[in-house]
């Protein structure tokens, strides 16, 4: 079992830097300015995560989710 298995699959309305259980474990491994997506990897278990800004209403809302 990986340490990230116990965490939620998706965090809406939050950036990695705002999620207490993730911010100190993740390192940035890729950034794509065309899709507003940043990919991270857990330093402890290797789980990949993505932070993406999604257009909703009057602005862009961040989402952080596990990548298969």
Buried (B, 14 or more C-beta within 10 A) or exposed (E): EEBBEEBEEEBEEBBBEEBEEBEEBBEEEEEEEEEBBBBBBBEEEEBBBBBBBEEEEEEEBBBBEBEE
